[in-house]
């Protein structure tokens, strides 16, 4: 399952994008978005790197 981005908490810093080894995330319109959900490795690197805790997994 791909991550869920809380858009209220997301500041669009891009840390999650830089951390994701599978390039699942991108910053569009100032917020992180899941752009390749089927590529997610569920490694949770994005979640661990997010400074605002805007990322979670179902």
PQR file with spaces between the fields and no chain letter, atoms N, CA, C, O and H, PARSE charges and radii, in Angstrom:
ATOM       1  N    UNK     1       0.843   -1.186    0.000 -0.4000 1.5000
ATOM       2  CA   UNK     1       0.000    0.000    0.000 -0.0000 2.0000
ATOM       3  C    UNK     1       0.888    1.248    0.000  0.5500 1.7000
ATOM       4  O    UNK     1       1.871    1.312    0.738 -0.5500 1.4000
ATOM       5  N    UNK     2       0.548    2.217   -0.810 -0.4000 1.5000
ATOM       6  CA   UNK     2       1.328    3.460   -0.840 -0.0000 2.0000
ATOM       7  C    UNK     2       1.032    4.326    0.384  0.5500 1.7000
ATOM       8  O    UNK     2       0.040    4.106    1.079 -0.5500 1.4000
ATOM       9  H    UNK     2      -0.251    2.165   -1.410  0.4000 1.0000
ATOM      10  N    UNK     3       1.888    5.302    0.643 -0.4000 1.5000
ATOM      11  CA   UNK     3       1.663    6.180    1.788 -0.0000 2.0000
ATOM      12  C    UNK     3       0.468    7.103    1.571  0.5500 1.7000
ATOM      13  O    UNK     3       0.022    7.331    0.447 -0.5500 1.4000
ATOM      14  H    UNK     3       2.694    5.481    0.079  0.4000 1.0000
ATOM      15  N    UNK     4      -0.028    7.620    2.681 -0.4000 1.5000
ATOM      16  CA   UNK     4      -1.091    8.620    2.663 -0.0000 2.0000
ATOM      17  C    UNK     4      -0.463    9.936    3.110  0.5500 1.7000
ATOM      18  O    UNK     4       0.214    9.992    4.137 -0.5500 1.4000
ATOM      19  H    UNK     4       0.335    7.435    3.595  0.4000 1.0000
ATOM      20  N    UNK     5      -0.690   10.989    2.335 -0.4000 1.5000
ATOM      21  CA   UNK     5      -0.144   12.303    2.647 -0.0000 2.0000
ATOM      22  C    UNK     5      -1.236   13.161    3.274  0.5500 1.7000
ATOM      23  O    UNK     5      -2.305   13.342    2.691 -0.5500 1.4000
ATOM      24  H    UNK     5      -1.239   10.943    1.501  0.4000 1.0000
ATOM      25  N    UNK     6      -0.963   13.682    4.456 -0.4000 1.5000
ATOM      26  CA   UNK     6      -1.877   14.624    5.102 -0.0000 2.0000
ATOM      27  C    UNK     6      -1.544   16.015    4.549  0.5500 1.7000
ATOM      28  O    UNK     6      -0.556   16.624    4.960 -0.5500 1.4000
ATOM      29  H    UNK     6      -0.095   13.534    4.929  0.4000 1.0000
ATOM      30  N    UNK     7      -2.346   16.504    3.641 -0.4000 1.5000
ATOM      31  CA   UNK     7      -2.059   17.766    2.965 -0.0000 2.0000
ATOM      32  C    UNK     7      -2.121   18.977    3.892  0.5500 1.7000
ATOM      33  O    UNK     7      -1.555   20.026    3.583 -0.5500 1.4000
ATOM      34  H    UNK     7      -3.148   16.009    3.308  0.4000 1.0000
ATOM      35  N    UNK     8      -2.797   18.839    5.013 -0.4000 1.5000
ATOM      36  CA   UNK     8      -2.841   19.928    5.999 -0.0000 2.0000
ATOM      37  C    UNK     8      -1.477   20.086    6.674  0.5500 1.7000
ATOM      38  O    UNK     8      -1.062   21.201    6.990 -0.5500 1.4000
ATOM      39  H    UNK     8      -3.257   17.988    5.265  0.4000 1.0000
ATOM      40  N    UNK     9      -0.784   18.969    6.893 -0.4000 1.5000
ATOM      41  CA   UNK     9       0.515   18.993    7.562 -0.0000 2.0000
ATOM      42  C    UNK     9       1.681   19.173    6.591  0.5500 1.7000
ATOM      43  O    UNK     9       2.731   19.689    6.975 -0.5500 1.4000
ATOM      44  H    UNK     9      -1.122   18.063    6.637  0.4000 1.0000
ATOM      45  N    UNK    10       1.507   18.758    5.352 -0.4000 1.5000
ATOM      46  CA   UNK    10       2.595   18.785    4.368 -0.0000 2.0000
ATOM      47  C    UNK    10       2.987   20.220    4.031  0.5500 1.7000
ATOM      48  O    UNK    10       2.135   21.053    3.721 -0.5500 1.4000
ATOM      49  H    UNK    10       0.655   18.339    5.040  0.4000 1.0000
ATOM      50  N    UNK    11       4.292   20.496    4.095 -0.4000 1.5000
ATOM      51  CA   UNK    11       4.804   21.826    3.758 -0.0000 2.0000
ATOM      52  C    UNK    11       5.443   21.844    2.366  0.5500 1.7000
ATOM      53  O    UNK    11       5.869   22.896    1.890 -0.5500 1.4000
ATOM      54  H    UNK    11       4.984   19.819    4.347  0.4000 1.0000
ATOM      55  N    UNK    12       5.508   20.686    1.721 -0.4000 1.5000
ATOM      56  CA   UNK    12       6.095   20.617    0.385 -0.0000 2.0000
ATOM      57  C    UNK    12       7.601   20.733    0.375  0.5500 1.7000
ATOM      58  O    UNK    12       8.180   21.151   -0.627 -0.5500 1.4000
ATOM      59  H    UNK    12       5.162   19.831    2.108  0.4000 1.0000
ATOM      60  N    UNK    13       8.254   20.369    1.475 -0.4000 1.5000
ATOM      61  CA   UNK    13       9.708   20.522    1.580 -0.0000 2.0000
ATOM      62  C    UNK    13      10.478   19.591    0.638  0.5500 1.7000
ATOM      63  O    UNK    13      11.613   19.883    0.263 -0.5500 1.4000
ATOM      64  H    UNK    13       7.784   20.029    2.289  0.4000 1.0000
ATOM      65  N    UNK    14       9.849   18.460    0.254 -0.4000 1.5000
ATOM      66  CA   UNK    14      10.482   17.533   -0.680 -0.0000 2.0000
ATOM      67  C    UNK    14      11.397   16.500   -0.064  0.5500 1.7000
ATOM      68  O    UNK    14      12.011   15.716   -0.787 -0.5500 1.4000
ATOM      69  H    UNK    14       8.926   18.223    0.558  0.4000 1.0000
ATOM      70  N    UNK    15      11.506   16.478    1.253 -0.4000 1.5000
ATOM      71  CA   UNK    15      12.361   15.496    1.907 -0.0000 2.0000
ATOM      72  C    UNK    15      11.928   14.079    1.575  0.5500 1.7000
ATOM      73  O    UNK    15      12.771   13.215    1.336 -0.5500 1.4000
ATOM      74  H    UNK    15      11.008   17.116    1.841  0.4000 1.0000
ATOM      75  N    UNK    16      10.651   13.834    1.557 -0.4000 1.5000
ATOM      76  CA   UNK    16      10.140   12.491    1.251 -0.0000 2.0000
ATOM      77  C    UNK    16      10.486   12.081   -0.182  0.5500 1.7000
ATOM      78  O    UNK    16      10.804   10.922   -0.448 -0.5500 1.4000
ATOM      79  H    UNK    16       9.966   14.537    1.751  0.4000 1.0000
ATOM      80  N    UNK    17      10.421   13.038   -1.087 -0.4000 1.5000
ATOM      81  CA   UNK    17      10.728   12.774   -2.492 -0.0000 2.0000
ATOM      82  C    UNK    17      12.193   12.365   -2.624  0.5500 1.7000
ATOM      83  O    UNK    17      12.515   11.415   -3.337 -0.5500 1.4000
ATOM      84  H    UNK    17      10.163   13.980   -0.871  0.4000 1.0000
ATOM      85  N    UNK    18      13.071   13.081   -1.938 -0.4000 1.5000
ATOM      86  CA   UNK    18      14.498   12.795   -1.995 -0.0000 2.0000
ATOM      87  C    UNK    18      14.834   11.466   -1.337  0.5500 1.7000
ATOM      88  O    UNK    18      15.792   10.805   -1.737 -0.5500 1.4000
ATOM      89  H    UNK    18      12.808   13.852   -1.358  0.4000 1.0000
ATOM      90  N    UNK    19      14.064   11.066   -0.339 -0.4000 1.5000
ATOM      91  CA   UNK    19      14.339    9.861    0.430 -0.0000 2.0000
ATOM      92  C    UNK    19      13.813    8.594   -0.232  0.5500 1.7000
ATOM      93  O    UNK    19      14.394    7.524   -0.053 -0.5500 1.4000
ATOM      94  H    UNK    19      13.286   11.603   -0.014  0.4000 1.0000
ATOM      95  N    UNK    20      12.740    8.693   -0.982 -0.4000 1.5000
ATOM      96  CA   UNK    20      12.087    7.513   -1.549 -0.0000 2.0000
ATOM      97  C    UNK    20      12.956    6.843   -2.608  0.5500 1.7000
ATOM      98  O    UNK    20      13.269    7.460   -3.626 -0.5500 1.4000
ATOM      99  H    UNK    20      12.268    9.563   -1.127  0.4000 1.0000
ATOM     100  N    UNK    21      13.353    5.578   -2.383 -0.4000 1.5000
ATOM     101  CA   UNK    21      14.205    4.891   -3.356 -0.0000 2.0000
ATOM     102  C    UNK    21      13.470    4.487   -4.635  0.5500 1.7000
ATOM     103  O    UNK    21      14.109    4.188   -5.644 -0.5500 1.4000
ATOM     104  H    UNK    21      13.099    5.076   -1.557  0.4000 1.0000
ATOM     105  N    UNK    22      12.141    4.475   -4.602 -0.4000 1.5000
ATOM     106  CA   UNK    22      11.367    4.026   -5.762 -0.0000 2.0000
ATOM     107  C    UNK    22      10.716    5.185   -6.532  0.5500 1.7000
ATOM     108  O    UNK    22       9.957    4.964   -7.475 -0.5500 1.4000
ATOM     109  H    UNK    22      11.623    4.717   -3.782  0.4000 1.0000
ATOM     110  N    UNK    23      11.022    6.413   -6.120 -0.4000 1.5000
ATOM     111  CA   UNK    23      10.484    7.605   -6.781 -0.0000 2.0000
ATOM     112  C    UNK    23       8.952    7.589   -6.860  0.5500 1.7000
ATOM     113  O    UNK    23       8.359    7.922   -7.886 -0.5500 1.4000
ATOM     114  H    UNK    23      11.639    6.593   -5.354  0.4000 1.0000
ATOM     115  N    UNK    24       8.338    7.196   -5.752 -0.4000 1.5000
ATOM     116  CA   UNK    24       6.880    7.100   -5.660 -0.0000 2.0000
ATOM     117  C    UNK    24       6.234    8.474   -5.476  0.5500 1.7000
ATOM     118  O    UNK    24       5.084    8.683   -5.864 -0.5500 1.4000
ATOM     119  H    UNK    24       8.819    6.927   -4.918  0.4000 1.0000
ATOM     120  N    UNK    25       6.978    9.403   -4.886 -0.4000 1.5000
ATOM     121  CA   UNK    25       6.431   10.706   -4.524 -0.0000 2.0000
ATOM     122  C    UNK    25       6.997   11.823   -5.386  0.5500 1.7000
ATOM     123  O    UNK    25       8.087   11.709   -5.947 -0.5500 1.4000
ATOM     124  H    UNK    25       7.912    9.233   -4.571  0.4000 1.0000
ATOM     125  N    UNK    26       6.239   12.894   -5.477 -0.4000 1.5000
ATOM     126  CA   UNK    26       6.676   14.118   -6.151 -0.0000 2.0000
ATOM     127  C    UNK    26       6.009   15.292   -5.458  0.5500 1.7000
ATOM     128  O    UNK    26       4.975   15.132   -4.810 -0.5500 1.4000
ATOM     129  H    UNK    26       5.354   12.986   -5.022  0.4000 1.0000
ATOM     130  N    UNK    27       6.596   16.464   -5.594 -0.4000 1.5000
ATOM     131  CA   UNK    27       5.968   17.674   -5.070 -0.0000 2.0000
ATOM     132  C    UNK    27       5.307   18.383   -6.244  0.5500 1.7000
ATOM     133  O    UNK    27       5.965   18.783   -7.204 -0.5500 1.4000
ATOM     134  H    UNK    27       7.435   16.593   -6.122  0.4000 1.0000
ATOM     135  N    UNK    28       3.993   18.527   -6.143 -0.4000 1.5000
ATOM     136  CA   UNK    28       3.197   19.215   -7.161 -0.0000 2.0000
ATOM     137  C    UNK    28       2.336   20.256   -6.461  0.5500 1.7000
ATOM     138  O    UNK    28       1.709   19.961   -5.444 -0.5500 1.4000
ATOM     139  H    UNK    28       3.459   18.202   -5.363  0.4000 1.0000
ATOM     140  N    UNK    29       2.302   21.442   -6.987 -0.4000 1.5000
ATOM     141  CA   UNK    29       1.496   22.520   -6.401 -0.0000 2.0000
ATOM     142  C    UNK    29       1.825   22.746   -4.932  0.5500 1.7000
ATOM     143  O    UNK    29       0.943   23.071   -4.137 -0.5500 1.4000
ATOM     144  H    UNK    29       2.811   21.681   -7.814  0.4000 1.0000
ATOM     145  N    UNK    30       3.095   22.573   -4.571 -0.4000 1.5000
ATOM     146  CA   UNK    30       3.536   22.868   -3.214 -0.0000 2.0000
ATOM     147  C    UNK    30       3.239   21.812   -2.175  0.5500 1.7000
ATOM     148  O    UNK    30       3.415   22.063   -0.983 -0.5500 1.4000
ATOM     149  H    UNK    30       3.812   22.309   -5.216  0.4000 1.0000
ATOM     150  N    UNK    31       2.795   20.641   -2.587 -0.4000 1.5000
ATOM     151  CA   UNK    31       2.490   19.548   -1.658 -0.0000 2.0000
ATOM     152  C    UNK    31       3.024   18.233   -2.216  0.5500 1.7000
ATOM     153  O    UNK    31       3.111   18.058   -3.432 -0.5500 1.4000
ATOM     154  H    UNK    31       2.651   20.437   -3.556  0.4000 1.0000
ATOM     155  N    UNK    32       3.378   17.317   -1.330 -0.4000 1.5000
ATOM     156  CA   UNK    32       3.809   15.983   -1.758 -0.0000 2.0000
ATOM     157  C    UNK    32       2.603   15.206   -2.258  0.5500 1.7000
ATOM     158  O    UNK    32       1.507   15.300   -1.706 -0.5500 1.4000
ATOM     159  H    UNK    32       3.308   17.459   -0.343  0.4000 1.0000
ATOM     160  N    UNK    33       2.827   14.445   -3.302 -0.4000 1.5000
ATOM     161  CA   UNK    33       1.757   13.623   -3.867 -0.0000 2.0000
ATOM     162  C    UNK    33       2.324   12.257   -4.233  0.5500 1.7000
ATOM     163  O    UNK    33       3.490   12.140   -4.612 -0.5500 1.4000
ATOM     164  H    UNK    33       3.718   14.369   -3.750  0.4000 1.0000
ATOM     165  N    UNK    34       1.495   11.231   -4.118 -0.4000 1.5000
ATOM     166  CA   UNK    34       1.873    9.889   -4.549 -0.0000 2.0000
ATOM     167  C    UNK    34       1.635    9.838   -6.057  0.5500 1.7000
ATOM     168  O    UNK    34       0.500    9.960   -6.516 -0.5500 1.4000
ATOM     169  H    UNK    34       0.548   11.326   -3.810  0.4000 1.0000
ATOM     170  N    UNK    35       2.711    9.657   -6.826 -0.4000 1.5000
ATOM     171  CA   UNK    35       2.584    9.657   -8.280 -0.0000 2.0000
ATOM     172  C    UNK    35       2.755    8.266   -8.898  0.5500 1.7000
ATOM     173  O    UNK    35       2.352    8.033  -10.038 -0.5500 1.4000
ATOM     174  H    UNK    35       3.634    9.558   -6.453  0.4000 1.0000
ATOM     175  N    UNK    36       3.352    7.353   -8.143 -0.4000 1.5000
ATOM     176  CA   UNK    36       3.526    5.983   -8.627 -0.0000 2.0000
ATOM     177  C    UNK    36       3.150    4.997   -7.512  0.5500 1.7000
ATOM     178  O    UNK    36       4.025    4.318   -6.974 -0.5500 1.4000
ATOM     179  H    UNK    36       3.679    7.542   -7.218  0.4000 1.0000
ATOM     180  N    UNK    37       1.874    4.912   -7.164 -0.4000 1.5000
ATOM     181  CA   UNK    37       1.479    4.084   -6.023 -0.0000 2.0000
ATOM     182  C    UNK    37       1.866    2.615   -6.157  0.5500 1.7000
ATOM     183  O    UNK    37       2.171    1.966   -5.157 -0.5500 1.4000
ATOM     184  H    UNK    37       1.163    5.463   -7.601  0.4000 1.0000
ATOM     185  N    UNK    38       1.857    2.087   -7.365 -0.4000 1.5000
ATOM     186  CA   UNK    38       2.189    0.670   -7.567 -0.0000 2.0000
ATOM     187  C    UNK    38       3.673    0.368   -7.382  0.5500 1.7000
ATOM     188  O    UNK    38       4.062   -0.795   -7.280 -0.5500 1.4000
ATOM     189  H    UNK    38       1.609    2.614   -8.178  0.4000 1.0000
ATOM     190  N    UNK    39       4.498    1.406   -7.340 -0.4000 1.5000
ATOM     191  CA   UNK    39       5.942    1.223   -7.188 -0.0000 2.0000
ATOM     192  C    UNK    39       6.394    1.232   -5.725  0.5500 1.7000
ATOM     193  O    UNK    39       7.558    0.952   -5.439 -0.5500 1.4000
ATOM     194  H    UNK    39       4.181    2.351   -7.423  0.4000 1.0000
ATOM     195  N    UNK    40       5.495    1.548   -4.806 -0.4000 1.5000
ATOM     196  CA   UNK    40       5.864    1.685   -3.388 -0.0000 2.0000
ATOM     197  C    UNK    40       6.414    0.380   -2.832  0.5500 1.7000
ATOM     198  O    UNK    40       5.814   -0.683   -2.990 -0.5500 1.4000
ATOM     199  H    UNK    40       4.550    1.775   -5.038  0.4000 1.0000
ATOM     200  N    UNK    41       7.569    0.483   -2.176 -0.4000 1.5000
ATOM     201  CA   UNK    41       8.224   -0.669   -1.558 -0.0000 2.0000
ATOM     202  C    UNK    41       7.796   -0.861   -0.102  0.5500 1.7000
ATOM     203  O    UNK    41       8.173   -1.840    0.542 -0.5500 1.4000
ATOM     204  H    UNK    41       8.057    1.346   -2.048  0.4000 1.0000
ATOM     205  N    UNK    42       7.015    0.075    0.399 -0.4000 1.5000
ATOM     206  CA   UNK    42       6.578    0.081    1.804 -0.0000 2.0000
ATOM     207  C    UNK    42       7.757    0.053    2.773  0.5500 1.7000
ATOM     208  O    UNK    42       7.683   -0.560    3.838 -0.5500 1.4000
ATOM     209  H    UNK    42       6.709    0.870   -0.124  0.4000 1.0000
ATOM     210  N    UNK    43       8.833    0.715    2.397 -0.4000 1.5000
ATOM     211  CA   UNK    43      10.020    0.775    3.251 -0.0000 2.0000
ATOM     212  C    UNK    43       9.871    1.820    4.357  0.5500 1.7000
ATOM     213  O    UNK    43      10.601    1.797    5.347 -0.5500 1.4000
ATOM     214  H    UNK    43       8.893    1.213    1.532  0.4000 1.0000
ATOM     215  N    UNK    44       8.921    2.730    4.175 -0.4000 1.5000
ATOM     216  CA   UNK    44       8.596    3.783    5.141 -0.0000 2.0000
ATOM     217  C    UNK    44       9.699    4.824    5.324  0.5500 1.7000
ATOM     218  O    UNK    44       9.709    5.554    6.315 -0.5500 1.4000
ATOM     219  H    UNK    44       8.328    2.748    3.370  0.4000 1.0000
ATOM     220  N    UNK    45      10.616    4.891    4.380 -0.4000 1.5000
ATOM     221  CA   UNK    45      11.669    5.908    4.443 -0.0000 2.0000
ATOM     222  C    UNK    45      11.064    7.306    4.369  0.5500 1.7000
ATOM     223  O    UNK    45      11.534    8.226    5.039 -0.5500 1.4000
ATOM     224  H    UNK    45      10.608    4.298    3.575  0.4000 1.0000
ATOM     225  N    UNK    46      10.033    7.464    3.564 -0.4000 1.5000
ATOM     226  CA   UNK    46       9.374    8.772    3.437 -0.0000 2.0000
ATOM     227  C    UNK    46       8.760    9.195    4.762  0.5500 1.7000
ATOM     228  O    UNK    46       8.884   10.348    5.175 -0.5500 1.4000
ATOM     229  H    UNK    46       9.651    6.717    3.020  0.4000 1.0000
ATOM     230  N    UNK    47       8.103    8.261    5.417 -0.4000 1.5000
ATOM     231  CA   UNK    47       7.460    8.524    6.706 -0.0000 2.0000
ATOM     232  C    UNK    47       8.500    8.935    7.741  0.5500 1.7000
ATOM     233  O    UNK    47       8.308    9.904    8.475 -0.5500 1.4000
ATOM     234  H    UNK    47       8.002    7.324    5.081  0.4000 1.0000
ATOM     235  N    UNK    48       9.592    8.197    7.794 -0.4000 1.5000
ATOM     236  CA   UNK    48      10.637    8.476    8.773 -0.0000 2.0000
ATOM     237  C    UNK    48      11.327    9.813    8.521  0.5500 1.7000
ATOM     238  O    UNK    48      11.808   10.446    9.461 -0.5500 1.4000
ATOM     239  H    UNK    48       9.748    7.410    7.197  0.4000 1.0000
ATOM     240  N    UNK    49      11.378   10.244    7.273 -0.4000 1.5000
ATOM     241  CA   UNK    49      12.091   11.476    6.942 -0.0000 2.0000
ATOM     242  C    UNK    49      11.232   12.730    7.036  0.5500 1.7000
ATOM     243  O    UNK    49      11.773   13.836    7.051 -0.5500 1.4000
ATOM     244  H    UNK    49      10.987    9.730    6.510  0.4000 1.0000
ATOM     245  N    UNK    50       9.927   12.594    7.099 -0.4000 1.5000
ATOM     246  CA   UNK    50       9.032   13.757    7.056 -0.0000 2.0000
ATOM     247  C    UNK    50       9.114   14.562    8.358  0.5500 1.7000
ATOM     248  O    UNK    50       8.786   14.047    9.427 -0.5500 1.4000
ATOM     249  H    UNK    50       9.487   11.696    7.087  0.4000 1.0000
ATOM     250  N    UNK    51       9.552   15.824    8.269 -0.4000 1.5000
ATOM     251  CA   UNK    51       9.698   16.628    9.485 -0.0000 2.0000
ATOM     252  C    UNK    51       8.370   17.065   10.111  0.5500 1.7000
ATOM     253  O    UNK    51       8.346   17.493   11.264 -0.5500 1.4000
ATOM     254  H    UNK    51       9.819   16.242    7.401  0.4000 1.0000
ATOM     255  N    UNK    52       7.278   16.962    9.371 -0.4000 1.5000
ATOM     256  CA   UNK    52       5.986   17.399    9.917 -0.0000 2.0000
ATOM     257  C    UNK    52       5.043   16.237   10.195  0.5500 1.7000
ATOM     258  O    UNK    52       3.877   16.447   10.529 -0.5500 1.4000
ATOM     259  H    UNK    52       7.297   16.614    8.434  0.4000 1.0000
ATOM     260  N    UNK    53       5.543   15.013   10.060 -0.4000 1.5000
ATOM     261  CA   UNK    53       4.729   13.806   10.287 -0.0000 2.0000
ATOM     262  C    UNK    53       3.466   13.800    9.437  0.5500 1.7000
ATOM     263  O    UNK    53       2.390   13.433    9.907 -0.5500 1.4000
ATOM     264  H    UNK    53       6.491   14.842    9.790  0.4000 1.0000
ATOM     265  N    UNK    54       3.611   14.213    8.177 -0.4000 1.5000
ATOM     266  CA   UNK    54       2.466   14.293    7.269 -0.0000 2.0000
ATOM     267  C    UNK    54       2.228   12.996    6.501  0.5500 1.7000
ATOM     268  O    UNK    54       1.280   12.904    5.720 -0.5500 1.4000
ATOM     269  H    UNK    54       4.486   14.512    7.796  0.4000 1.0000
ATOM     270  N    UNK    55       3.075   11.997    6.715 -0.4000 1.5000
ATOM     271  CA   UNK    55       2.976   10.753    5.955 -0.0000 2.0000
ATOM     272  C    UNK    55       2.642    9.597    6.878  0.5500 1.7000
ATOM     273  O    UNK    55       3.221    9.463    7.956 -0.5500 1.4000
ATOM     274  H    UNK    55       3.844   12.071    7.349  0.4000 1.0000
ATOM     275  N    UNK    56       1.714    8.769    6.453 -0.4000 1.5000
ATOM     276  CA   UNK    56       1.357    7.572    7.212 -0.0000 2.0000
ATOM     277  C    UNK    56       1.076    6.447    6.235  0.5500 1.7000
ATOM     278  O    UNK    56       0.927    6.665    5.033 -0.5500 1.4000
ATOM     279  H    UNK    56       1.244    8.878    5.577  0.4000 1.0000
ATOM     280  N    UNK    57       1.010    5.264    6.766 -0.4000 1.5000
ATOM     281  CA   UNK    57       0.679    4.084    5.956 -0.0000 2.0000
ATOM     282  C    UNK    57      -0.587    3.446    6.502  0.5500 1.7000
ATOM     283  O    UNK    57      -0.774    3.372    7.717 -0.5500 1.4000
ATOM     284  H    UNK    57       1.132    5.088    7.743  0.4000 1.0000
ATOM     285  N    UNK    58      -1.462    2.981    5.606 -0.4000 1.5000
ATOM     286  CA   UNK    58      -2.707    2.365    6.065 -0.0000 2.0000
ATOM     287  C    UNK    58      -2.459    1.076    6.832  0.5500 1.7000
ATOM     288  O    UNK    58      -3.408    0.436    7.285 -0.5500 1.4000
ATOM     289  H    UNK    58      -1.310    3.041    4.620  0.4000 1.0000
